[in-house]
Amino acid sequence: MESTELARLRQVAGKQTTRLTHYGRKTGKPHEVTIWFVMGFLTDRAEHERAMAAIRRKYWMFRPIIELGRFLAAIGLMRDKTGSFEVLLAG
């Protein structure tokens, strides 16, 4: 029998976006944002490359926009605000 956390991850793995709630550092008030995501737990460069390949497969239709953003960031017309982070599911 799989764990509750794994079952919850399987439910969202095929979706394009999810809602992320974060809490204000000073106020403690919740703020919700919609994020794109890909499932993975990265510990080395090869895993990072596999995750990036998964992102490219999952969001292929946005590739031109992503590439344009990279270009604009490279020439200094746009700031690159991308990043990655780990999410732990609360019980």
C-alpha positions in Angstrom: 0.0 0.0 0.0 1.5 3.4 -1.0 1.8 6.2 1.4 -0.7 9.0 1.6 1.9 11.5 0.5 2.8 9.4 -2.6 -0.9 9.0 -3.4 -1.4 12.8 -3.2 1.6 13.4 -5.4 0.3 11.0 -8.0 -3.0 12.9 -8.1 -1.3 16.2 -9.1 1.6 14.8 -11.2 -0.3 15.0 -14.5 -1.7 18.5 -14.0 -0.2 21.6 -15.7 -0.5 23.9 -12.7 -1.2 23.9 -9.0 -2.0 26.5 -6.4 0.7 27.3 -3.9 0.0 29.0 -0.6 2.8 30.9 1.0 2.6 33.0 4.2 3.9 36.5 4.6 7.1 36.8 6.5 5.9 39.7 8.6 2.1 39.5 8.6 1.7 35.7 8.4 -1.2 36.2 6.0 -1.7 33.5 3.3 -1.1 34.4 -0.3 -2.0 32.0 -3.1 -0.3 31.9 -6.5 -0.7 29.5 -9.5 2.5 27.8 -10.5 3.7 25.5 -13.2 5.5 22.4 -11.9 7.2 19.2 -12.7 7.6 16.3 -10.3 11.2 15.4 -9.3 13.6 15.4 -6.4 17.0 16.8 -7.6 20.3 15.8 -6.0 22.8 16.0 -8.9 23.4 17.6 -12.3 22.0 14.6 -14.2 18.8 14.7 -12.3 18.5 18.4 -13.0 18.9 17.8 -16.7 16.2 15.1 -16.6 13.9 17.5 -14.8 14.6 20.2 -17.4 13.8 17.7 -20.2 10.5 16.8 -18.4 9.7 20.5 -18.2 10.3 20.9 -22.0 8.1 17.9 -22.7 5.3 19.0 -20.4 5.2 22.7 -21.5 6.3 22.3 -25.1 3.6 24.7 -26.3 5.2 27.5 -24.3 8.7 26.9 -25.6 8.8 30.0 -27.9 7.8 32.3 -25.0 10.3 30.7 -22.7 13.1 31.1 -25.3 12.1 34.7 -25.9 12.3 35.3 -22.2 15.8 33.8 -22.0 16.9 35.9 -24.9 15.5 39.1 -23.4 17.2 38.3 -20.0 20.5 37.5 -21.7 20.6 41.0 -23.4 19.5 42.7 -20.2 15.9 43.8 -21.3 14.2 41.5 -18.8 15.2 40.1 -15.4 15.2 36.3 -15.0 12.9 35.5 -12.1 12.9 31.8 -12.6 14.0 29.3 -10.1 13.3 26.1 -8.4 12.4 25.0 -4.9 11.4 22.0 -2.9 7.9 21.5 -1.7 7.1 19.3 1.3 3.5 18.2 1.7 1.9 19.0 5.0 0.1 16.0 6.6 
